């Protein structure tokens, strides 16, 4: 998607109109769509874990904390391997 140009990135805060990255709009849109899909899947996984834990009698606050801890790595891996694959760090 968007390959950061370090020189432009360093100077973009001084010149707001200067683009800080390169990439085609189609690539940016595709990456955004993949990010959206991973986010929706993570939301679904979070809600599923939350529902199961609350149904089993876990307190709501503890259930949400556990769901966040379990789903966050899945969200990270999904975005790293699919949404942002092939982009420079």
C-alpha positions in Angstrom: 0.0 0.0 0.0 1.6 3.2 1.2 5.4 3.1 1.4 6.6 5.8 3.7 9.2 8.2 2.4 11.3 9.1 5.4 12.4 12.4 4.0 8.9 13.5 3.2 7.6 12.1 6.5 10.2 14.1 8.4 9.2 17.4 6.7 5.5 16.8 6.3 4.8 18.4 9.7 6.2 21.6 8.5 4.5 21.6 5.1 0.9 20.2 5.6 0.3 19.9 1.9 3.3 17.6 1.3 2.3 13.9 0.9 4.1 11.7 3.4 3.6 8.5 1.5 3.4 7.0 -1.9 0.7 4.5 -3.2 -2.1 4.2 -5.5 -5.6 5.0 -4.3 -6.8 1.5 -5.3 -4.1 -0.1 -3.1 -5.1 2.1 -0.2 -8.8 1.2 -0.7 -8.0 -2.5 -0.8 -5.9 -2.3 2.3 -8.6 -0.4 4.0 -11.2 -3.0 3.1 -9.0 -5.8 4.4 -8.5 -3.8 7.7 -12.3 -3.4 7.9 -12.9 -7.2 7.4 -10.3 -8.1 10.1 -11.8 -5.5 12.5 -15.3 -7.0 12.0 -14.0 -10.5 12.5 -12.2 -9.4 15.7 -15.4 -7.7 16.9 -17.3 -10.9 16.2 -14.8 -13.0 18.1 -14.8 -10.6 21.0 -18.6 -10.7 21.2 -18.6 -14.5 21.0 -16.0 -14.9 23.8 -17.9 -12.3 25.9 -21.2 -14.0 25.4 -19.8 -17.5 26.3 -18.1 -16.1 29.4 -21.1 -14.2 30.6 -23.3 -17.2 30.0 -20.9 -19.3 32.1 -21.4 -16.9 35.0 -18.3 -14.8 34.7 -18.8 -11.2 35.7 -19.3 -8.8 32.8 -16.2 -6.7 33.5 -13.9 -9.7 33.9 -15.5 -11.4 30.9 -14.7 -8.3 28.8 -11.2 -8.1 30.1 -10.6 -11.8 29.2 -12.2 -11.3 25.7 -9.9 -8.3 25.0 -6.8 -10.3 26.1 -7.8 -13.2 23.9 -8.9 -11.3 20.8 -6.3 -8.6 20.6 -3.5 -11.0 19.4 -5.9 -12.4 16.7 -6.6 -8.9 15.5 -2.9 -8.0 15.4 -1.9 -11.2 13.5 -4.8 -10.8 11.1 -3.8 -7.3 10.3 -0.1 -8.0 10.1 -0.5 -11.1 7.8 -3.3 -9.9 5.6 -4.2 -6.2 5.9 -0.6 -4.8 6.0 1.2 -7.6 4.2 4.2 -6.4 2.1 4.3 -2.8 3.6 7.5 -1.4 4.9 7.7 -0.9 8.7 
